[in-house]
Amino acid sequence: MPSTTVKLILPDGRTKETSAEKVSIKEAKENWSEYSLEDGSVVRVRPVVARVLRTEEVDSEGSPIYQVLVANTVFVDVAENLKRKEGTG
């Protein structure tokens, strides 16, 4: 696949332009993470990976650094006692 140039934030906080190559996703399991809140509501979050790029940069162990574009799907199941009835402020 052709390479592209990306801006990468390195572990030490520096920004660097580097070449990267798109890596296709072979298989995905996108499970929900669930958080029960003190107010009785439940928040569910599921990350969805849209794109993965493998850069030419490496970490301290010599492994390539990946840039991952992630969108989060969020659902909140609000506790009944927090819901406002129609026509109330």
N, CA and C atoms as an extended XYZ file, in Angstrom:
267
Properties=species:S:1:pos:R:3:atomname:S:1:resname:S:1:resid:I:1 pbc="F F F"
N         0.842       -1.181        0.000 N   MET     1
C         0.000        0.000        0.000 CA  MET     1
C         0.885        1.242        0.000 C   MET     1
N         0.429        2.305       -0.626 N   PRO     2
C         1.246        3.524       -0.665 CA  PRO     2
C         1.348        4.164        0.708 C   PRO     2
N         2.485        4.818        0.938 N   SER     3
C         2.664        5.476        2.232 CA  SER     3
C         2.120        6.892        2.168 C   SER     3
N         1.876        7.441        3.345 N   THR     4
C         1.375        8.791        3.490 CA  THR     4
C         2.186        9.469        4.582 C   THR     4
N         2.102       10.779        4.684 N   THR     5
C         2.807       11.498        5.745 CA  THR     5
C         1.807       11.868        6.830 C   THR     5
N         2.173       11.602        8.086 N   VAL     6
C         1.310       11.925        9.218 CA  VAL     6
C         2.108       12.689       10.260 C   VAL     6
N         1.401       13.466       11.072 N   LYS     7
C         2.017       14.092       12.236 CA  LYS     7
C         1.781       13.165       13.410 C   LYS     7
N         2.835       12.872       14.111 N   LEU     8
C         2.794       11.912       15.203 CA  LEU     8
C         3.277       12.582       16.469 C   LEU     8
N         2.546       12.397       17.572 N   ILE     9
C         3.011       12.886       18.864 CA  ILE     9
C         3.780       11.742       19.513 C   ILE     9
N         5.073       11.953       19.705 N   LEU    10
C         5.948       10.921       20.257 CA  LEU    10
C         5.752       10.820       21.769 C   LEU    10
N         6.157        9.699       22.365 N   PRO    11
C         5.983        9.518       23.811 CA  PRO    11
C         6.582       10.642       24.666 C   PRO    11
N         7.621       11.315       24.165 N   ASP    12
C         8.224       12.405       24.935 CA  ASP    12
C         7.509       13.736       24.718 C   ASP    12
N         6.392       13.735       23.931 N   GLY    13
C         5.597       14.934       23.725 CA  GLY    13
C         5.934       15.722       22.469 C   GLY    13
N         7.037       15.394       21.826 N   ARG    14
C         7.406       16.084       20.586 CA  ARG    14
C         6.487       15.662       19.452 C   ARG    14
N         6.274       16.585       18.505 N   THR    15
C         5.512       16.275       17.302 CA  THR    15
C         6.491       16.090       16.155 C   THR    15
N         6.261       15.044       15.348 N   LYS    16
C         7.168       14.746       14.251 CA  LYS    16
C         6.365       14.287       13.044 C   LYS    16
N         6.745       14.776       11.869 N   GLU    17
C         6.154       14.258       10.637 CA  GLU    17
C         6.912       13.002       10.246 C   GLU    17
N         6.176       11.977        9.869 N   THR    18
C         6.801       10.714        9.504 CA  THR    18
C         5.948       10.011        8.459 C   THR    18
N         6.540        9.069        7.781 N   SER    19
C         5.788        8.265        6.814 CA  SER    19
C         5.034        7.173        7.552 C   SER    19
N         3.871        6.835        6.985 N   ALA    20
C         3.056        5.777        7.589 CA  ALA    20
C         2.356        5.020        6.474 C   ALA    20
N         2.047        3.783        6.766 N   GLU    21
C         1.382        2.924        5.799 CA  GLU    21
C         0.080        2.418        6.399 C   GLU    21
N        -1.009        2.479        5.625 N   LYS    22
C        -2.300        1.996        6.110 CA  LYS    22
C        -2.235        0.481        6.300 C   LYS    22
N        -2.779        0.021        7.418 N   VAL    23
C        -2.845       -1.414        7.709 CA  VAL    23
C        -4.316       -1.784        7.778 C   VAL    23
N        -4.736       -2.730        6.948 N   SER    24
C        -6.136       -3.154        6.934 CA  SER    24
C        -6.480       -3.940        8.194 C   SER    24
N        -7.697       -3.789        8.652 N   ILE    25
C        -8.179       -4.533        9.820 CA  ILE    25
C        -8.673       -5.890        9.333 C   ILE    25
N        -8.075       -6.938        9.865 N   LYS    26
C        -8.423       -8.296        9.446 CA  LYS    26
C        -9.666       -8.789       10.190 C   LYS    26
N        -9.756       -8.475       11.473 N   GLU    27
C       -10.865       -8.932       12.306 CA  GLU    27
C       -11.071       -7.917       13.412 C   GLU    27
N       -12.311       -7.730       13.841 N   ALA    28
C       -12.593       -6.769       14.908 CA  ALA    28
C       -13.627       -7.334       15.878 C   ALA    28
N       -13.434       -7.032       17.161 N   LYS    29
C       -14.411       -7.319       18.209 CA  LYS    29
C       -14.596       -6.011       18.958 C   LYS    29
N       -15.732       -5.390       18.772 N   GLU    30
C       -15.970       -4.085       19.379 CA  GLU    30
C       -17.020       -4.242       20.475 C   GLU    30
N       -16.561       -4.556       21.669 N   ASN    31
C       -17.453       -4.772       22.797 CA  ASN    31
C       -17.742       -3.461       23.523 C   ASN    31
N       -18.853       -3.421       24.215 N   TRP    32
C       -19.232       -2.264       25.020 CA  TRP    32
C       -18.506       -2.309       26.356 C   TRP    32
N       -18.065       -1.138       26.822 N   SER    33
C       -17.617       -0.973       28.205 CA  SER    33
C       -18.793       -0.341       28.927 C   SER    33
N       -19.092       -0.805       30.115 N   GLU    34
C       -20.275       -0.327       30.828 CA  GLU    34
C       -19.879        0.255       32.177 C   GLU    34
N       -20.433        1.447       32.471 N   TYR    35
C       -20.112        2.156       33.701 CA  TYR    35
C       -21.407        2.489       34.433 C   TYR    35
N       -21.563        1.967       35.654 N   SER    36
C       -22.721        2.289       36.480 CA  SER    36
C       -22.394        3.519       37.306 C   SER    36
N       -23.235        4.535       37.202 N   LEU    37
C       -22.997        5.792       37.907 CA  LEU    37
C       -23.717        5.827       39.243 C   LEU    37
N       -23.237        6.682       40.136 N   GLU    38
C       -23.843        6.818       41.458 CA  GLU    38
C       -25.294        7.252       41.394 C   GLU    38
N       -25.689        7.979       40.324 N   ASP    39
C       -27.074        8.455       40.226 CA  ASP    39
C       -28.028        7.407       39.655 C   ASP    39
N       -27.527        6.193       39.409 N   GLY    40
C       -28.373        5.114       38.912 CA  GLY    40
C       -28.349        4.962       37.398 C   GLY    40
N       -27.739        5.895       36.697 N   SER    41
C       -27.641        5.816       35.238 CA  SER    41
C       -26.520        4.857       34.847 C   SER    41
N       -26.583        4.396       33.613 N   VAL    42
C       -25.555        3.500       33.089 CA  VAL    42
C       -25.038        4.107       31.786 C   VAL    42
N       -23.715        4.241       31.673 N   VAL    43
C       -23.079        4.743       30.459 CA  VAL    43
C       -22.405        3.564       29.764 C   VAL    43
N       -22.696        3.430       28.469 N   ARG    44
C       -22.058        2.387       27.675 CA  ARG    44
C       -21.242        3.073       26.581 C   ARG    44
N       -19.997        2.629       26.417 N   VAL    45
C       -19.095        3.204       25.424 CA  VAL    45
C       -18.486        2.069       24.610 C   VAL    45
N       -18.462        2.285       23.281 N   ARG    46
C       -17.846        1.286       22.413 CA  ARG    46
C       -16.937        2.009       21.426 C   ARG    46
N       -15.639        1.704       21.459 N   PRO    47
C       -14.744        2.318       20.477 CA  PRO    47
C       -14.892        1.629       19.120 C   PRO    47
N       -14.838        2.438       18.068 N   VAL    48
C       -14.884        1.917       16.706 CA  VAL    48
C       -13.642        2.435       15.990 C   VAL    48
N       -12.769        1.522       15.582 N   VAL    49
C       -11.536        1.904       14.901 CA  VAL    49
C       -11.848        2.139       13.427 C   VAL    49
N       -11.537        3.347       12.963 N   ALA    50
C       -11.818        3.711       11.573 CA  ALA    50
C       -10.605        3.513       10.674 C   ALA    50
N        -9.401        3.722       11.222 N   ARG    51
C        -8.197        3.630       10.397 CA  ARG    51
C        -6.990        3.312       11.274 C   ARG    51
N        -6.082        2.500       10.751 N   VAL    52
C        -4.835        2.177       11.440 CA  VAL    52
C        -3.682        2.446       10.481 C   VAL    52
N        -2.712        3.229       10.953 N   LEU    53
C        -1.497        3.506       10.174 CA  LEU    53
C        -0.284        3.048       10.974 C   LEU    53
N         0.613        2.320       10.343 N   ARG    54
C         1.873        1.926       10.981 CA  ARG    54
C         2.932        2.919       10.515 C   ARG    54
N         3.555        3.598       11.474 N   THR    55
C         4.547        4.617       11.126 CA  THR    55
C         5.939        4.007       11.045 C   THR    55
N         6.878        4.814       10.555 N   GLU    56
C         8.274        4.384       10.498 CA  GLU    56
C         8.960        4.547       11.852 C   GLU    56
N         8.320        5.259       12.778 N   GLU    57
C         8.903        5.478       14.105 CA  GLU    57
C         8.767        4.217       14.952 C   GLU    57
N         9.667        4.066       15.906 N   VAL    58
C         9.619        2.919       16.820 CA  VAL    58
C         9.649        3.409       18.261 C   VAL    58
N         9.113        2.568       19.161 N   ASP    59
C         9.147        2.900       20.583 CA  ASP    59
C        10.464        2.434       21.196 C   ASP    59
N        10.581        2.540       22.506 N   SER    60
C        11.843        2.208       23.191 CA  SER    60
C        12.214        0.723       23.092 C   SER    60
N        11.239       -0.125       22.742 N   GLU    61
C        11.509       -1.559       22.588 CA  GLU    61
C        11.730       -1.947       21.128 C   GLU    61
N        11.690       -0.953       20.227 N   GLY    62
C        11.907       -1.226       18.818 CA  GLY    62
C        10.649       -1.594       18.040 C   GLY    62
N         9.493       -1.550       18.690 N   SER    63
C         8.229       -1.871       18.019 CA  SER    63
C         7.721       -0.649       17.263 C   SER    63
N         7.123       -0.862       16.083 N   PRO    64
C         6.597        0.286       15.338 CA  PRO    64
C         5.468        0.974       16.104 C   PRO    64
N         5.396        2.301       15.920 N   ILE    65
C         4.333        3.077       16.551 CA  ILE    65
C         3.184        3.181       15.555 C   ILE    65
N         1.979        2.896       16.020 N   TYR    66
C         0.785        2.947       15.188 CA  TYR    66
C        -0.012        4.212       15.507 C   TYR    66
N        -0.636        4.775       14.478 N   GLN    67
C        -1.585        5.861       14.678 CA  GLN    67
C        -2.961        5.260       14.411 C   GLN    67
N        -3.856        5.397       15.395 N   VAL    68
C        -5.175        4.774       15.297 CA  VAL    68
C        -6.252        5.855       15.389 C   VAL    68
N        -7.137        5.905       14.405 N   LEU    69
C        -8.259        6.829       14.413 CA  LEU    69
C        -9.448        6.084       14.996 C   LEU    69
N        -9.950        6.587       16.140 N   VAL    70
C       -11.025        5.917       16.867 CA  VAL    70
C       -12.194        6.871       17.059 C   VAL    70
N       -13.394        6.379       16.821 N   ALA    71
C       -14.615        7.114       17.143 CA  ALA    71
C       -15.318        6.335       18.247 C   ALA    71
N       -15.893        7.039       19.199 N   ASN    72
C       -16.601        6.380       20.293 CA  ASN    72
C       -18.105        6.454       20.084 C   ASN    72
N       -18.763        5.321       20.265 N   THR    73
C       -20.214        5.270       20.281 CA  THR    73
C       -20.608        5.280       21.748 C   THR    73
N       -21.476        6.234       22.131 N   VAL    74
C       -21.844        6.385       23.542 CA  VAL    74
C       -23.358        6.290       23.680 C   VAL    74
N       -23.807        5.530       24.669 N   PHE    75
C       -25.222        5.413       24.995 CA  PHE    75
C       -25.370        5.589       26.500 C   PHE    75
N       -26.321        6.432       26.909 N   VAL    76
C       -26.581        6.634       28.334 CA  VAL    76
C       -27.999        6.182       28.634 C   VAL    76
N       -28.121        5.226       29.531 N   ASP    77
C       -29.420        4.763       30.021 CA  ASP    77
C       -29.665        5.529       31.317 C   ASP    77
N       -30.449        6.609       31.215 N   VAL    78
C       -30.652        7.521       32.346 CA  VAL    78
C       -31.629        6.905       33.345 C   VAL    78
N       -31.311        7.048       34.624 N   ALA    79
C       -32.187        6.558       35.686 CA  ALA    79
C       -33.539        7.269       35.600 C   ALA    79
N       -34.638        6.540       35.805 N   GLU    80
C       -35.992        7.094       35.686 CA  GLU    80
C       -36.209        8.314       36.560 C   GLU    80
N       -35.650        8.310       37.782 N   ASN    81
C       -35.879        9.431       38.696 CA  ASN    81
C       -35.209       10.728       38.230 C   ASN    81
N       -34.327       10.670       37.238 N   LEU    82
C       -33.663       11.865       36.721 CA  LEU    82
C       -34.369       12.445       35.491 C   LEU    82
N       -35.284       11.687       34.918 N   LYS    83
C       -35.973       12.141       33.719 CA  LYS    83
C       -37.043       13.157       34.078 C   LYS    83
N       -37.148       14.196       33.255 N   ARG    84
C       -38.179       15.221       33.453 CA  ARG    84
C       -39.406       14.837       32.654 C   ARG    84
N       -40.549       15.056       33.242 N   LYS    85
C       -41.805       14.773       32.555 CA  LYS    85
C       -42.107       15.906       31.586 C   LYS    85
N       -42.816       15.612       30.494 N   GLU    86
C       -43.169       16.648       29.515 CA  GLU    86
C       -43.912       17.781       30.195 C   GLU    86
N       -43.538       19.018       29.835 N   GLY    87
C       -44.203       20.196       30.361 CA  GLY    87
C       -43.664       20.675       31.696 C   GLY    87
N       -42.647       19.951       32.256 N   THR    88
C       -42.029       20.419       33.511 CA  THR    88
C       -40.660       20.992       33.182 C   THR    88
N       -40.223       21.969       33.986 N   GLY    89
C       -38.966       22.671       33.718 CA  GLY    89
C       -37.816       21.975       34.241 C   GLY    89
